[in-house]
């Protein structure tokens, strides 16, 4: 027979375990600021999807701006999206340095840069191309036909979509806003002249209970200024997909501040 003292010990053990679970319940991925000694900050070249990119340095001030401002772009602390963003911070820094190199070393100033300074923000649809209207996208919606590859960004595999001369894009994930079940099943992309292997989306899908969306981690995609980018989607059944590209637009302040693109 269990004694009163033994029951108290069991109860205290249970309370301690519940307290531990409660403390960890909403603990998300933690962002650790980068330093001048980190490899991502000092290496001179990076290899992404089989392409070598030259990297400009970020000085102490620029790195400090990145560490301060990237926090404002991270999702809720316990979300799947934040986990992906924090895990890809090195890729975000690499993309900034590669695009800075393409733009002749213009200084990086984070959020709300001046017209001829380099900055970043989350990807808005207008920085991508709508194959249906032959202009920039107004939103992330795209009608998909069953068992048919449908262009999503760019018109076709031959030409793709040419980014403007003053900005680049880094993509690390995609988010479907369609519930209860997204339509997209496969994601196929061409970056520059590199045709990447199609990605089965459903097998890598996470349900983000914090935001009520479906999140897909993607291999990091880097599109520097004036490079080609093409995306097509496959669905098993027809429907209207709403697939947001997750990552950063990195470019001059005058381009980031536009509500209608000045580039074609």
C-alpha positions as CSV (number, residue, x, y, z in Angstrom):
1,X,0.0,0.0,0.0
2,X,1.3,3.4,-1.0
3,X,2.1,5.6,2.0
4,X,1.2,9.3,2.3
5,X,4.8,10.3,2.0
6,X,5.2,8.2,-1.2
7,X,2.1,9.9,-2.7
8,X,3.5,13.3,-1.9
9,X,6.8,12.4,-3.6
10,X,4.9,11.2,-6.7
11,X,2.8,14.3,-6.8
12,X,5.9,16.6,-6.5
13,X,7.6,14.7,-9.3
14,X,4.6,15.1,-11.5
15,X,4.3,18.8,-10.7
16,X,8.0,19.3,-11.5
17,X,7.6,17.5,-14.9
18,X,4.5,19.6,-15.8
19,X,6.4,22.8,-14.9
20,X,9.3,21.7,-17.2
21,X,6.9,21.1,-20.1
22,X,5.2,24.4,-19.5
23,X,8.5,26.3,-19.7
24,X,9.4,24.6,-22.9
25,X,6.0,24.8,-24.5
26,X,6.4,28.1,-26.3
27,X,10.2,28.1,-26.7
28,X,11.0,28.7,-30.3
29,X,14.2,28.6,-32.3
30,X,16.6,31.2,-30.8
31,X,18.5,33.6,-33.1
32,X,22.2,34.0,-32.2
33,X,23.8,37.2,-33.6
34,X,26.6,36.6,-36.1
35,X,30.1,37.9,-35.4
36,X,33.0,39.1,-37.6
37,X,34.6,35.7,-36.9
38,X,31.8,33.5,-38.3
39,X,32.5,31.6,-41.5
40,X,29.4,33.1,-43.1
41,X,30.8,36.6,-42.6
42,X,34.4,36.0,-43.7
43,X,34.4,33.5,-46.5
44,X,35.0,35.0,-50.0
45,X,32.9,32.6,-52.1
46,X,29.8,30.4,-51.7
47,X,28.4,27.5,-53.7
48,X,24.6,27.3,-54.0
49,X,22.7,24.9,-56.3
50,X,26.0,24.2,-58.2
51,X,26.8,27.9,-58.9
52,X,29.8,29.8,-57.3
53,X,29.0,33.3,-56.0
54,X,31.6,35.9,-55.1
55,X,30.9,37.6,-51.8
56,X,31.5,41.2,-50.7
57,X,32.4,41.8,-47.0
58,X,30.0,43.2,-44.4
59,X,31.8,45.6,-42.1
60,X,31.1,45.8,-38.4
61,X,28.3,48.4,-38.8
62,X,26.6,46.4,-41.6
63,X,26.7,43.2,-39.6
64,X,25.3,45.0,-36.5
65,X,22.4,46.3,-38.7
66,X,21.7,42.8,-40.0
67,X,21.7,41.3,-36.5
68,X,19.3,44.0,-35.2
69,X,16.9,44.2,-38.2
70,X,16.6,40.5,-39.0
71,X,14.8,40.0,-35.7
72,X,11.9,42.2,-37.0
73,X,11.5,39.8,-40.0
74,X,11.4,36.6,-38.0
75,X,8.0,34.9,-37.4
76,X,6.4,34.1,-34.1
77,X,8.8,32.4,-31.6
78,X,7.1,29.0,-31.7
79,X,6.3,28.8,-35.4
80,X,7.7,26.4,-37.9
81,X,8.4,29.4,-40.2
82,X,10.7,30.9,-37.5
83,X,12.6,27.6,-37.1
84,X,13.4,27.6,-40.9
85,X,14.3,31.3,-40.9
86,X,16.7,31.0,-38.0
87,X,18.3,27.8,-39.4
88,X,18.9,29.7,-42.7
89,X,20.3,32.9,-41.3
90,X,23.7,32.0,-42.7
91,X,22.1,31.7,-46.1
92,X,20.5,35.1,-45.7
93,X,23.9,36.7,-44.9
94,X,25.4,34.9,-47.9
95,X,22.7,36.2,-50.2
96,X,23.2,39.8,-49.0
97,X,26.9,39.5,-49.6
98,X,26.4,38.0,-53.1
99,X,23.9,40.6,-54.1
100,X,26.1,43.4,-52.6
101,X,28.9,42.1,-54.8
102,X,26.6,42.2,-57.9
103,X,25.7,45.8,-57.0
104,X,29.3,47.1,-56.8
105,X,29.6,47.0,-53.0
106,X,26.8,49.4,-52.2
107,X,26.5,49.7,-48.3
108,X,24.0,47.5,-46.6
109,X,21.5,49.4,-44.3
110,X,18.8,46.9,-43.5
111,X,15.2,48.0,-43.3
112,X,14.2,51.3,-44.9
113,X,17.5,52.1,-46.7
114,X,18.0,55.2,-48.7
115,X,17.5,55.1,-52.5
116,X,21.0,54.0,-53.3
117,X,21.7,51.9,-50.2
118,X,21.2,48.1,-50.0
119,X,18.3,46.9,-47.8
120,X,16.1,43.9,-47.3
121,X,12.5,43.0,-46.7
122,X,10.2,39.9,-46.9
123,X,9.3,38.9,-50.4
124,X,6.3,40.7,-51.8
125,X,4.5,39.2,-54.9
126,X,5.4,42.2,-57.1
127,X,9.1,41.1,-57.1
128,X,8.0,38.0,-59.0
129,X,6.4,37.5,-62.4
130,X,2.8,36.4,-63.2
131,X,2.7,34.1,-66.2
132,X,-1.0,34.7,-66.7
133,X,-0.9,38.5,-67.0
134,X,2.6,38.8,-68.4
135,X,3.4,41.3,-65.7
136,X,4.3,41.3,-62.0
137,X,2.2,39.3,-59.5
138,X,-0.4,41.1,-57.5
139,X,-0.8,38.2,-55.1
140,X,0.3,34.5,-54.6
141,X,-2.8,32.9,-56.0
142,X,-2.5,30.6,-59.0
143,X,-5.2,28.3,-60.5
144,X,-3.8,24.7,-61.0
145,X,-5.1,22.0,-63.2
146,X,-5.0,18.4,-62.1
147,X,-1.9,16.4,-63.1
148,X,-0.6,19.4,-65.2
149,X,2.6,21.4,-64.6
150,X,1.5,25.1,-64.3
151,X,3.9,28.1,-64.6
152,X,3.9,30.0,-61.3
153,X,6.8,32.5,-61.6
154,X,8.0,33.2,-65.2
155,X,6.4,32.1,-68.4
156,X,8.3,29.0,-69.5
157,X,11.5,27.0,-68.9
158,X,13.4,28.5,-71.8
159,X,13.4,32.2,-70.7
160,X,12.1,32.1,-67.1
161,X,11.7,35.5,-65.5
162,X,14.5,38.1,-65.4
163,X,14.9,39.9,-62.1
164,X,15.4,43.7,-62.2
165,X,19.0,45.1,-62.2
166,X,18.7,46.5,-58.6
167,X,17.5,43.6,-56.5
168,X,17.9,39.9,-55.9
169,X,15.9,37.3,-54.0
170,X,16.7,34.4,-51.6
171,X,14.0,31.8,-51.0
172,X,14.2,29.3,-48.2
173,X,10.6,28.1,-47.8
174,X,7.1,28.3,-49.1
175,X,3.8,28.7,-47.2
176,X,0.4,27.7,-48.5
177,X,-2.6,29.6,-47.2
178,X,-5.1,27.1,-48.5
179,X,-7.0,25.0,-45.9
180,X,-7.7,22.3,-45.0
181,X,-5.5,20.9,-47.7
182,X,-3.2,22.7,-50.2
183,X,-3.5,21.8,-53.8
184,X,0.2,21.9,-54.8
185,X,2.0,18.5,-54.7
186,X,5.3,19.2,-56.5
187,X,7.5,22.3,-56.9
188,X,10.0,22.6,-59.8
189,X,12.4,25.5,-60.3
190,X,15.1,26.8,-62.6
191,X,17.6,29.2,-61.2
192,X,19.7,30.9,-63.8
193,X,20.5,28.1,-66.2
194,X,20.4,25.5,-63.5
195,X,17.4,23.2,-63.6
196,X,16.8,21.7,-60.2
197,X,15.1,18.4,-59.3
198,X,11.4,18.7,-58.6
199,X,10.5,18.7,-54.9
200,X,7.6,16.6,-53.6
201,X,5.8,19.1,-51.4
202,X,3.4,16.9,-49.4
203,X,6.2,14.7,-48.0
204,X,7.9,17.8,-46.5
205,X,4.8,19.7,-45.4
206,X,4.5,21.0,-41.8
207,X,1.2,22.2,-40.3
208,X,2.1,25.4,-38.5
209,X,-0.2,25.3,-35.5
210,X,0.8,28.8,-34.4
211,X,-0.3,30.4,-37.7
212,X,-2.7,27.8,-39.1
213,X,-0.8,27.5,-42.4
214,X,1.2,24.8,-44.3
215,X,4.9,25.4,-44.5
216,X,7.3,23.7,-46.9
217,X,11.1,23.9,-46.3
218,X,12.9,24.4,-49.7
219,X,16.6,24.1,-50.7
220,X,18.0,27.7,-50.5
221,X,17.5,29.4,-53.8
222,X,19.5,32.5,-54.7
223,X,18.6,34.8,-57.6
224,X,21.0,37.7,-58.0
225,X,20.1,40.8,-60.0
226,X,19.2,40.2,-63.7
227,X,19.3,36.4,-63.3
228,X,16.6,34.1,-64.6
229,X,14.1,32.3,-62.3
230,X,11.3,30.0,-63.2
231,X,8.9,28.1,-61.0
232,X,6.1,25.6,-62.0
233,X,3.7,23.7,-59.7
234,X,2.0,20.4,-60.0
235,X,-1.3,19.4,-58.4
236,X,-3.3,16.1,-58.2
237,X,-6.6,17.9,-58.3
238,X,-7.7,21.2,-59.8
239,X,-8.0,24.3,-57.5
240,X,-6.8,27.7,-56.6
241,X,-3.4,27.5,-54.8
242,X,-2.1,30.4,-52.7
243,X,1.6,29.7,-52.3
244,X,3.7,32.5,-50.7
245,X,7.4,32.5,-51.3
246,X,9.3,32.8,-48.0
247,X,12.7,34.5,-47.7
248,X,14.1,37.9,-48.5
249,X,14.2,40.5,-51.3
250,X,17.6,42.3,-51.1
251,X,18.0,45.4,-53.2
252,X,18.3,49.2,-53.4
253,X,16.0,51.3,-51.2
254,X,14.3,53.0,-54.2
255,X,13.2,49.6,-55.5
256,X,12.2,48.1,-52.2
257,X,10.0,51.2,-51.6
258,X,8.0,50.9,-54.8
259,X,4.4,49.8,-54.8
260,X,4.4,49.2,-58.6
261,X,7.7,48.0,-60.2
262,X,9.6,50.4,-62.4
263,X,11.4,47.4,-63.9
264,X,10.0,44.9,-66.4
